[in-house]
Amino acid sequence: MDPQLGRHAFNLAFYFVLMSGILLPFLNRDSPEFIAAVFAFIFSLVFLLVVVWEVRREARIPKTLSSSEERLGDL
C-alpha cells in the first residue's frame, strides 16, 4: 500500500470511528438511528483495524531489489 494512501485511509477510518462513537451516547436506544449508528461504528472500527493491520504488515515485509537495481549493484 502506498504510504500516502495508508495515511489517508487511517485518517478517514479514525474520523468515522470518532464521529460515530461520539454520537452513540446521545441517541435513544430504541430508535432506528441508534441501530444505524452502531452499524456505522462497527464497520468503521473494522475498517480501521484492517488499515492498521495492513500498514503494519507491509512495514514488516523487507523491500526486495528489482532486477534493474540488482544489475546496477553488480557494476
C-alpha positions, 0 to 999 in steps of 0.5 A: 500500500502506498504510504500516502494512501495508508495515511489517508485511509487511517485518517478517514477510518479514525474520523468515522470511528470518532464521529460515530462513537461520539454520537452513540451516547446521545441517541435513544436506544430504541430508535432506528438511528441508534441501530444505524449508528452502531452499524456505522461504528462497527464497520468503521472500527473494522475498517480501521483495524484492517488499515492498521493491520495492513500498514503494519504488515507491509512495514514488516515485509523487507523491500526486495531489489528489482532486477534493474537495481540488482544489475546496477549493484553488480557494476 
